[in-house]
């Protein structure tokens, strides 16, 4: 499905077709979590504060142990 980034006031946004909103059980005003995927893609998921905190801790841990993780990956 192709959607376009549009100007909305002073911001830019994506307008999702009604049928997509219904199929994915999304509601107007609902918050979503955006994850950047390898290759330039995006993943949208319903926002979960617990998941957000878990991801923040995972990012901090990976930054802290970057060299160790790189050595283990060899």
N, CA, C and O atoms as a CHARMM CRD file, in Angstrom:
* protein
*
  296
    1    1 UNK  N      0.84800  -1.17900   0.00000 PROA 1      0.00000
    2    1 UNK  CA     0.00000   0.00000   0.00000 PROA 1      0.00000
    3    1 UNK  C      0.89100   1.23800   0.00000 PROA 1      0.00000
    4    1 UNK  O      1.86400   1.30900   0.75100 PROA 1      0.00000
    5    2 UNK  N      0.56700   2.18000  -0.81400 PROA 2      0.00000
    6    2 UNK  CA     1.33100   3.41400  -0.92700 PROA 2      0.00000
    7    2 UNK  C      0.59300   4.52000  -0.17600 PROA 2      0.00000
    8    2 UNK  O     -0.59600   4.74700  -0.39700 PROA 2      0.00000
    9    3 UNK  N      1.32000   5.21400   0.72600 PROA 3      0.00000
   10    3 UNK  CA     0.76400   6.39400   1.38400 PROA 3      0.00000
   11    3 UNK  C      1.76600   7.52800   1.23200 PROA 3      0.00000
   12    3 UNK  O      2.95000   7.28700   0.99800 PROA 3      0.00000
   13    4 UNK  N      1.30100   8.74900   1.36400 PROA 4      0.00000
   14    4 UNK  CA     2.12400   9.91900   1.09900 PROA 4      0.00000
   15    4 UNK  C      2.30700  10.73400   2.37000 PROA 4      0.00000
   16    4 UNK  O      1.38800  10.85500   3.18000 PROA 4      0.00000
   17    5 UNK  N      3.51300  11.29900   2.53800 PROA 5      0.00000
   18    5 UNK  CA     3.76500  12.23100   3.63900 PROA 5      0.00000
   19    5 UNK  C      3.16200  13.56800   3.22500 PROA 5      0.00000
   20    5 UNK  O      3.46500  14.09300   2.15400 PROA 5      0.00000
   21    6 UNK  N      2.30500  14.11100   4.08700 PROA 6      0.00000
   22    6 UNK  CA     1.61600  15.36600   3.76500 PROA 6      0.00000
   23    6 UNK  C      1.88300  16.40500   4.83900 PROA 6      0.00000
   24    6 UNK  O      2.16700  16.07400   5.99100 PROA 6      0.00000
   25    7 UNK  N      1.78700  17.66500   4.44300 PROA 7      0.00000
   26    7 UNK  CA     1.91100  18.76400   5.39400 PROA 7      0.00000
   27    7 UNK  C      0.60600  18.86400   6.17300 PROA 7      0.00000
   28    7 UNK  O     -0.47900  18.92500   5.59400 PROA 7      0.00000
   29    8 UNK  N      0.73500  18.87900   7.50300 PROA 8      0.00000
   30    8 UNK  CA    -0.42300  19.00800   8.38500 PROA 8      0.00000
   31    8 UNK  C     -0.09700  20.13700   9.35900 PROA 8      0.00000
   32    8 UNK  O      0.63700  19.93500  10.32600 PROA 8      0.00000
   33    9 UNK  N     -0.64100  21.32000   9.10200 PROA 9      0.00000
   34    9 UNK  CA    -0.28200  22.48400   9.91400 PROA 9      0.00000
   35    9 UNK  C      1.18300  22.80800   9.68800 PROA 9      0.00000
   36    9 UNK  O      1.62500  22.96200   8.55000 PROA 9      0.00000
   37   10 UNK  N      1.94700  22.91200  10.79200 PROA 10     0.00000
   38   10 UNK  CA     3.38200  23.18300  10.69800 PROA 10     0.00000
   39   10 UNK  C      4.20900  21.90000  10.72700 PROA 10     0.00000
   40   10 UNK  O      5.43400  21.95700  10.83200 PROA 10     0.00000
   41   11 UNK  N      3.56000  20.76100  10.63800 PROA 11     0.00000
   42   11 UNK  CA     4.24000  19.46700  10.72200 PROA 11     0.00000
   43   11 UNK  C      4.00000  18.66400   9.45600 PROA 11     0.00000
   44   11 UNK  O      3.28000  19.09300   8.55400 PROA 11     0.00000
   45   12 UNK  N      4.61200  17.50100   9.40600 PROA 12     0.00000
   46   12 UNK  CA     4.36900  16.53800   8.34100 PROA 12     0.00000
   47   12 UNK  C      3.77200  15.29000   8.97200 PROA 12     0.00000
   48   12 UNK  O      4.06800  14.97000  10.12300 PROA 12     0.00000
   49   13 UNK  N      2.93800  14.59100   8.22700 PROA 13     0.00000
   50   13 UNK  CA     2.31100  13.40000   8.78300 PROA 13     0.00000
   51   13 UNK  C      1.88600  12.43300   7.70000 PROA 13     0.00000
   52   13 UNK  O      1.88000  12.74900   6.51100 PROA 13     0.00000
   53   14 UNK  N      1.53300  11.24800   8.15100 PROA 14     0.00000
   54   14 UNK  CA     1.02300  10.20300   7.26700 PROA 14     0.00000
   55   14 UNK  C     -0.47500  10.08900   7.47700 PROA 14     0.00000
   56   14 UNK  O     -0.94000  10.02000   8.61400 PROA 14     0.00000
   57   15 UNK  N     -1.22300  10.06900   6.40300 PROA 15     0.00000
   58   15 UNK  CA    -2.66100   9.85500   6.48700 PROA 15     0.00000
   59   15 UNK  C     -2.93100   8.40000   6.14400 PROA 15     0.00000
   60   15 UNK  O     -2.62900   7.94200   5.04200 PROA 15     0.00000
   61   16 UNK  N     -3.50100   7.68000   7.09800 PROA 16     0.00000
   62   16 UNK  CA    -3.78100   6.26100   6.89600 PROA 16     0.00000
   63   16 UNK  C     -5.22300   6.08400   6.44000 PROA 16     0.00000
   64   16 UNK  O     -6.13300   6.65800   7.03700 PROA 16     0.00000
   65   17 UNK  N     -5.44000   5.30300   5.40000 PROA 17     0.00000
   66   17 UNK  CA    -6.80500   5.06600   4.92600 PROA 17     0.00000
   67   17 UNK  C     -7.65600   4.40800   6.01600 PROA 17     0.00000
   68   17 UNK  O     -7.16100   3.62700   6.82900 PROA 17     0.00000
   69   18 UNK  N     -8.93800   4.74300   6.01000 PROA 18     0.00000
   70   18 UNK  CA    -9.87800   4.22700   7.00700 PROA 18     0.00000
   71   18 UNK  C     -9.86500   2.70100   7.06400 PROA 18     0.00000
   72   18 UNK  O     -9.88200   2.11500   8.14600 PROA 18     0.00000
   73   19 UNK  N     -9.83600   2.06000   5.88700 PROA 19     0.00000
   74   19 UNK  CA    -9.87200   0.59100   5.87300 PROA 19     0.00000
   75   19 UNK  C     -8.61700  -0.01300   6.51600 PROA 19     0.00000
   76   19 UNK  O     -8.69600  -1.07300   7.13800 PROA 19     0.00000
   77   20 UNK  N     -7.46900   0.64300   6.37400 PROA 20     0.00000
   78   20 UNK  CA    -6.24600   0.16600   7.02900 PROA 20     0.00000
   79   20 UNK  C     -6.36000   0.34500   8.54100 PROA 20     0.00000
   80   20 UNK  O     -5.98300  -0.54300   9.30600 PROA 20     0.00000
   81   21 UNK  N     -6.87900   1.48800   8.96500 PROA 21     0.00000
   82   21 UNK  CA    -7.08600   1.74500  10.39800 PROA 21     0.00000
   83   21 UNK  C     -7.98900   0.66900  10.99900 PROA 21     0.00000
   84   21 UNK  O     -7.71500   0.16100  12.08600 PROA 21     0.00000
   85   22 UNK  N     -9.05600   0.32600  10.29900 PROA 22     0.00000
   86   22 UNK  CA    -9.98400  -0.69100  10.80100 PROA 22     0.00000
   87   22 UNK  C     -9.33000  -2.06800  10.83900 PROA 22     0.00000
   88   22 UNK  O     -9.45900  -2.79900  11.82100 PROA 22     0.00000
   89   23 UNK  N     -8.63000  -2.41200   9.76800 PROA 23     0.00000
   90   23 UNK  CA    -8.00600  -3.73200   9.68100 PROA 23     0.00000
   91   23 UNK  C     -6.95900  -3.93800  10.77300 PROA 23     0.00000
   92   23 UNK  O     -6.81700  -5.04300  11.29600 PROA 23     0.00000
   93   24 UNK  N     -6.22000  -2.87000  11.12200 PROA 24     0.00000
   94   24 UNK  CA    -5.17200  -2.95600  12.13900 PROA 24     0.00000
   95   24 UNK  C     -5.67500  -2.57400  13.52700 PROA 24     0.00000
   96   24 UNK  O     -4.90300  -2.54400  14.48500 PROA 24     0.00000
   97   25 UNK  N     -6.96200  -2.28500  13.63400 PROA 25     0.00000
   98   25 UNK  CA    -7.58500  -1.89800  14.90400 PROA 25     0.00000
   99   25 UNK  C     -6.88200  -0.69400  15.53500 PROA 25     0.00000
  100   25 UNK  O     -6.62800  -0.66800  16.73900 PROA 25     0.00000
  101   26 UNK  N     -6.57300   0.30600  14.69300 PROA 26     0.00000
  102   26 UNK  CA    -5.96200   1.54400  15.16500 PROA 26     0.00000
  103   26 UNK  C     -7.04700   2.58400  15.39000 PROA 26     0.00000
  104   26 UNK  O     -8.04400   2.62800  14.67000 PROA 26     0.00000
  105   27 UNK  N     -6.83800   3.42000  16.39900 PROA 27     0.00000
  106   27 UNK  CA    -7.80000   4.47000  16.73000 PROA 27     0.00000
  107   27 UNK  C     -7.13100   5.83700  16.60300 PROA 27     0.00000
  108   27 UNK  O     -5.93800   5.97500  16.87500 PROA 27     0.00000
  109   28 UNK  N     -7.89100   6.83600  16.19300 PROA 28     0.00000
  110   28 UNK  CA    -7.38900   8.20300  16.11600 PROA 28     0.00000
  111   28 UNK  C     -6.90400   8.62300  17.50900 PROA 28     0.00000
  112   28 UNK  O     -7.60700   8.43000  18.50200 PROA 28     0.00000
  113   29 UNK  N     -5.70900   9.19500  17.57300 PROA 29     0.00000
  114   29 UNK  CA    -5.13700   9.63700  18.83900 PROA 29     0.00000
  115   29 UNK  C     -4.27600   8.58400  19.52400 PROA 29     0.00000
  116   29 UNK  O     -3.57300   8.88600  20.48800 PROA 29     0.00000
  117   30 UNK  N     -4.32800   7.35500  19.03400 PROA 30     0.00000
  118   30 UNK  CA    -3.52300   6.27700  19.61400 PROA 30     0.00000
  119   30 UNK  C     -2.04200   6.55900  19.36000 PROA 30     0.00000
  120   30 UNK  O     -1.66700   7.02200  18.28300 PROA 30     0.00000
  121   31 UNK  N     -1.20900   6.27900  20.35500 PROA 31     0.00000
  122   31 UNK  CA     0.22900   6.46400  20.19600 PROA 31     0.00000
  123   31 UNK  C      0.85600   5.19100  19.64000 PROA 31     0.00000
  124   31 UNK  O      0.45900   4.07900  19.98800 PROA 31     0.00000
  125   32 UNK  N      1.84800   5.38100  18.76300 PROA 32     0.00000
  126   32 UNK  CA     2.54800   4.25500  18.14800 PROA 32     0.00000
  127   32 UNK  C      4.03900   4.36400  18.43500 PROA 32     0.00000
  128   32 UNK  O      4.56800   5.46400  18.59500 PROA 32     0.00000
  129   33 UNK  N      4.70900   3.22700  18.49900 PROA 33     0.00000
  130   33 UNK  CA     6.16200   3.15500  18.64900 PROA 33     0.00000
  131   33 UNK  C      6.73500   2.89200  17.26100 PROA 33     0.00000
  132   33 UNK  O      6.28500   1.98400  16.56300 PROA 33     0.00000
  133   34 UNK  N      7.72700   3.68400  16.86200 PROA 34     0.00000
  134   34 UNK  CA     8.35500   3.54000  15.55100 PROA 34     0.00000
  135   34 UNK  C      9.74900   2.95000  15.72900 PROA 34     0.00000
  136   34 UNK  O     10.54100   3.44400  16.53100 PROA 34     0.00000
  137   35 UNK  N     10.04200   1.89800  14.98400 PROA 35     0.00000
  138   35 UNK  CA    11.36200   1.27300  14.99600 PROA 35     0.00000
  139   35 UNK  C     11.93500   1.34100  13.58800 PROA 35     0.00000
  140   35 UNK  O     11.26900   0.97800  12.61800 PROA 35     0.00000
  141   36 UNK  N     13.18300   1.81400  13.48400 PROA 36     0.00000
  142   36 UNK  CA    13.86500   1.83000  12.18800 PROA 36     0.00000
  143   36 UNK  C     14.43600   0.44500  11.92400 PROA 36     0.00000
  144   36 UNK  O     15.10800  -0.12900  12.78200 PROA 36     0.00000
  145   37 UNK  N     14.17100  -0.08700  10.74600 PROA 37     0.00000
  146   37 UNK  CA    14.64600  -1.41200  10.35900 PROA 37     0.00000
  147   37 UNK  C     15.84200  -1.30100   9.42500 PROA 37     0.00000
  148   37 UNK  O     16.02500  -0.29000   8.74800 PROA 37     0.00000
  149   38 UNK  N     16.65100  -2.35000   9.39700 PROA 38     0.00000
  150   38 UNK  CA    17.76800  -2.39800   8.45800 PROA 38     0.00000
  151   38 UNK  C     17.20900  -2.27200   7.04500 PROA 38     0.00000
  152   38 UNK  O     16.15300  -2.82400   6.73500 PROA 38     0.00000
  153   39 UNK  N     17.91100  -1.55700   6.20900 PROA 39     0.00000
  154   39 UNK  CA    17.45500  -1.38700   4.83600 PROA 39     0.00000
  155   39 UNK  C     16.54900  -0.18200   4.65300 PROA 39     0.00000
  156   39 UNK  O     16.02900   0.03800   3.55900 PROA 39     0.00000
  157   40 UNK  N     16.35000   0.60500   5.71000 PROA 40     0.00000
  158   40 UNK  CA    15.58900   1.83800   5.59400 PROA 40     0.00000
  159   40 UNK  C     14.10100   1.71800   5.84500 PROA 40     0.00000
  160   40 UNK  O     13.36500   2.67500   5.60300 PROA 40     0.00000
  161   41 UNK  N     13.63600   0.58200   6.31900 PROA 41     0.00000
  162   41 UNK  CA    12.21000   0.41400   6.59500 PROA 41     0.00000
  163   41 UNK  C     11.83200   0.90600   7.98200 PROA 41     0.00000
  164   41 UNK  O     12.69300   1.22000   8.80400 PROA 41     0.00000
  165   42 UNK  N     10.54700   0.96700   8.22500 PROA 42     0.00000
  166   42 UNK  CA    10.00000   1.35200   9.52100 PROA 42     0.00000
  167   42 UNK  C      9.00700   0.30200   9.98200 PROA 42     0.00000
  168   42 UNK  O      8.31800  -0.31600   9.17000 PROA 42     0.00000
  169   43 UNK  N      8.94000   0.10600  11.28800 PROA 43     0.00000
  170   43 UNK  CA     7.93500  -0.77300  11.87800 PROA 43     0.00000
  171   43 UNK  C      7.13600   0.06300  12.86800 PROA 43     0.00000
  172   43 UNK  O      7.71300   0.74300  13.71600 PROA 43     0.00000
  173   44 UNK  N      5.81800   0.01600  12.76500 PROA 44     0.00000
  174   44 UNK  CA     4.93000   0.71700  13.68900 PROA 44     0.00000
  175   44 UNK  C      4.23200  -0.30700  14.56500 PROA 44     0.00000
  176   44 UNK  O      3.69100  -1.29700  14.07200 PROA 44     0.00000
  177   45 UNK  N      4.24800  -0.06000  15.88300 PROA 45     0.00000
  178   45 UNK  CA     3.57000  -0.94500  16.83300 PROA 45     0.00000
  179   45 UNK  C      2.83300  -0.07200  17.83600 PROA 45     0.00000
  180   45 UNK  O      3.23800   1.06500  18.07900 PROA 45     0.00000
  181   46 UNK  N      1.76100  -0.58400  18.42100 PROA 46     0.00000
  182   46 UNK  CA     1.10400   0.18000  19.48100 PROA 46     0.00000
  183   46 UNK  C      2.12000   0.53000  20.56200 PROA 46     0.00000
  184   46 UNK  O      2.93600  -0.30600  20.94900 PROA 46     0.00000
  185   47 UNK  N      2.06700   1.76800  21.04800 PROA 47     0.00000
  186   47 UNK  CA     3.01600   2.23300  22.06400 PROA 47     0.00000
  187   47 UNK  C      2.76700   1.51800  23.38000 PROA 47     0.00000
  188   47 UNK  O      1.63100   1.42600  23.84500 PROA 47     0.00000
  189   48 UNK  N      3.83500   1.01400  23.97500 PROA 48     0.00000
  190   48 UNK  CA     3.79200   0.33300  25.26700 PROA 48     0.00000
  191   48 UNK  C      4.91700   0.92600  26.11200 PROA 48     0.00000
  192   48 UNK  O      6.08800   0.71500  25.79500 PROA 48     0.00000
  193   49 UNK  N      4.59500   1.66700  27.18600 PROA 49     0.00000
  194   49 UNK  CA     5.64100   2.30400  28.00100 PROA 49     0.00000
  195   49 UNK  C      6.66000   1.30100  28.54300 PROA 49     0.00000
  196   49 UNK  O      7.84200   1.62900  28.65100 PROA 49     0.00000
  197   50 UNK  N      6.22600   0.08800  28.88400 PROA 50     0.00000
  198   50 UNK  CA     7.16000  -0.92500  29.38500 PROA 50     0.00000
  199   50 UNK  C      8.14800  -1.33600  28.29400 PROA 50     0.00000
  200   50 UNK  O      9.34000  -1.49500  28.56000 PROA 50     0.00000
  201   51 UNK  N      7.65400  -1.50600  27.07100 PROA 51     0.00000
  202   51 UNK  CA     8.52600  -1.84900  25.94900 PROA 51     0.00000
  203   51 UNK  C      9.51300  -0.71800  25.69200 PROA 51     0.00000
  204   51 UNK  O     10.69000  -0.97000  25.43600 PROA 51     0.00000
  205   52 UNK  N      9.04700   0.52300  25.75800 PROA 52     0.00000
  206   52 UNK  CA     9.90400   1.69400  25.54700 PROA 52     0.00000
  207   52 UNK  C     11.05400   1.69700  26.55800 PROA 52     0.00000
  208   52 UNK  O     12.20400   1.93000  26.18700 PROA 52     0.00000
  209   53 UNK  N     10.75200   1.44200  27.81600 PROA 53     0.00000
  210   53 UNK  CA    11.77700   1.41200  28.86600 PROA 53     0.00000
  211   53 UNK  C     12.74700   0.25500  28.63200 PROA 53     0.00000
  212   53 UNK  O     13.95500   0.41700  28.80800 PROA 53     0.00000
  213   54 UNK  N     12.23300  -0.90300  28.23900 PROA 54     0.00000
  214   54 UNK  CA    13.08600  -2.05900  27.95400 PROA 54     0.00000
  215   54 UNK  C     14.04500  -1.75100  26.81100 PROA 54     0.00000
  216   54 UNK  O     15.22400  -2.09600  26.88300 PROA 54     0.00000
  217   55 UNK  N     13.55400  -1.10600  25.76100 PROA 55     0.00000
  218   55 UNK  CA    14.40400  -0.75700  24.62000 PROA 55     0.00000
  219   55 UNK  C     15.47500   0.25400  25.02600 PROA 55     0.00000
  220   55 UNK  O     16.61000   0.16900  24.55800 PROA 55     0.00000
  221   56 UNK  N     15.12900   1.20500  25.88600 PROA 56     0.00000
  222   56 UNK  CA    16.08900   2.19500  26.35700 PROA 56     0.00000
  223   56 UNK  C     17.22000   1.50400  27.12700 PROA 56     0.00000
  224   56 UNK  O     18.39300   1.82000  26.92900 PROA 56     0.00000
  225   57 UNK  N     16.86300   0.56200  28.00300 PROA 57     0.00000
  226   57 UNK  CA    17.86400  -0.18300  28.77200 PROA 57     0.00000
  227   57 UNK  C     18.73000  -1.02900  27.83700 PROA 57     0.00000
  228   57 UNK  O     19.94600  -1.10100  28.01700 PROA 57     0.00000
  229   58 UNK  N     18.11400  -1.66800  26.84400 PROA 58     0.00000
  230   58 UNK  CA    18.87300  -2.47700  25.87900 PROA 58     0.00000
  231   58 UNK  C     19.86400  -1.61000  25.10600 PROA 58     0.00000
  232   58 UNK  O     21.00800  -2.01600  24.90700 PROA 58     0.00000
  233   59 UNK  N     19.44400  -0.42800  24.67100 PROA 59     0.00000
  234   59 UNK  CA    20.34000   0.48200  23.95000 PROA 59     0.00000
  235   59 UNK  C     21.51600   0.90100  24.82600 PROA 59     0.00000
  236   59 UNK  O     22.65900   0.92100  24.37000 PROA 59     0.00000
  237   60 UNK  N     21.23100   1.23500  26.08800 PROA 60     0.00000
  238   60 UNK  CA    22.29600   1.63500  27.01500 PROA 60     0.00000
  239   60 UNK  C     23.28400   0.48900  27.23100 PROA 60     0.00000
  240   60 UNK  O     24.49600   0.70300  27.25800 PROA 60     0.00000
  241   61 UNK  N     22.76200  -0.71900  27.38400 PROA 61     0.00000
  242   61 UNK  CA    23.61500  -1.89100  27.60500 PROA 61     0.00000
  243   61 UNK  C     24.48400  -2.16200  26.38400 PROA 61     0.00000
  244   61 UNK  O     25.67400  -2.44300  26.52200 PROA 61     0.00000
  245   62 UNK  N     23.89800  -2.07800  25.18500 PROA 62     0.00000
  246   62 UNK  CA    24.67100  -2.31500  23.96600 PROA 62     0.00000
  247   62 UNK  C     25.74300  -1.24700  23.78000 PROA 62     0.00000
  248   62 UNK  O     26.84600  -1.55400  23.32800 PROA 62     0.00000
  249   63 UNK  N     25.43200   0.01200  24.12600 PROA 63     0.00000
  250   63 UNK  CA    26.43700   1.07500  24.05100 PROA 63     0.00000
  251   63 UNK  C     27.56900   0.81100  25.03800 PROA 63     0.00000
  252   63 UNK  O     28.74300   0.96700  24.70300 PROA 63     0.00000
  253   64 UNK  N     27.21200   0.41500  26.24700 PROA 64     0.00000
  254   64 UNK  CA    28.20000   0.18200  27.29800 PROA 64     0.00000
  255   64 UNK  C     29.14000  -0.97300  26.93900 PROA 64     0.00000
  256   64 UNK  O     30.33700  -0.90600  27.21800 PROA 64     0.00000
  257   65 UNK  N     28.60900  -2.01800  26.33100 PROA 65     0.00000
  258   65 UNK  CA    29.39800  -3.21000  26.02600 PROA 65     0.00000
  259   65 UNK  C     29.65400  -3.38600  24.53100 PROA 65     0.00000
  260   65 UNK  O     29.80200  -4.50800  24.04600 PROA 65     0.00000
  261   66 UNK  N     29.70400  -2.27600  23.81100 PROA 66     0.00000
  262   66 UNK  CA    29.88100  -2.30400  22.35600 PROA 66     0.00000
  263   66 UNK  C     31.10600  -3.12600  21.93800 PROA 66     0.00000
  264   66 UNK  O     31.00500  -3.98900  21.06600 PROA 66     0.00000
  265   67 UNK  N     32.26000  -2.86200  22.55900 PROA 67     0.00000
  266   67 UNK  CA    33.49400  -3.56900  22.18300 PROA 67     0.00000
  267   67 UNK  C     33.38500  -5.06500  22.46900 PROA 67     0.00000
  268   67 UNK  O     33.79300  -5.89100  21.65200 PROA 67     0.00000
  269   68 UNK  N     32.83700  -5.40600  23.62200 PROA 68     0.00000
  270   68 UNK  CA    32.67700  -6.81400  23.99100 PROA 68     0.00000
  271   68 UNK  C     31.74300  -7.52500  23.02000 PROA 68     0.00000
  272   68 UNK  O     32.03600  -8.63200  22.57000 PROA 68     0.00000
  273   69 UNK  N     30.62800  -6.89500  22.69800 PROA 69     0.00000
  274   69 UNK  CA    29.67400  -7.50300  21.77000 PROA 69     0.00000
  275   69 UNK  C     30.28100  -7.67000  20.37900 PROA 69     0.00000
  276   69 UNK  O     30.02900  -8.66900  19.70500 PROA 69     0.00000
  277   70 UNK  N     31.08300  -6.68900  19.94900 PROA 70     0.00000
  278   70 UNK  CA    31.73500  -6.78400  18.63800 PROA 70     0.00000
  279   70 UNK  C     32.72600  -7.94500  18.62000 PROA 70     0.00000
  280   70 UNK  O     32.81700  -8.67000  17.63000 PROA 70     0.00000
  281   71 UNK  N     33.47200  -8.12100  19.71700 PROA 71     0.00000
  282   71 UNK  CA    34.43600  -9.22400  19.79500 PROA 71     0.00000
  283   71 UNK  C     33.71800 -10.57200  19.79100 PROA 71     0.00000
  284   71 UNK  O     34.18000 -11.51900  19.15400 PROA 71     0.00000
  285   72 UNK  N     32.61000 -10.66200  20.48600 PROA 72     0.00000
  286   72 UNK  CA    31.85000 -11.90900  20.52600 PROA 72     0.00000
  287   72 UNK  C     31.22300 -12.24600  19.17300 PROA 72     0.00000
  288   72 UNK  O     30.99800 -13.41600  18.86300 PROA 72     0.00000
  289   73 UNK  N     30.94400 -11.23000  18.38100 PROA 73     0.00000
  290   73 UNK  CA    30.30000 -11.43900  17.08400 PROA 73     0.00000
  291   73 UNK  C     31.26800 -11.99200  16.03600 PROA 73     0.00000
  292   73 UNK  O     30.84000 -12.45900  14.98100 PROA 73     0.00000
  293   74 UNK  N     32.56900 -11.94100  16.32600 PROA 74     0.00000
  294   74 UNK  CA    33.56600 -12.42400  15.34400 PROA 74     0.00000
  295   74 UNK  C     33.57700 -13.92200  15.27300 PROA 74     0.00000
  296   74 UNK  O     34.34900 -14.49700  14.50600 PROA 74     0.00000
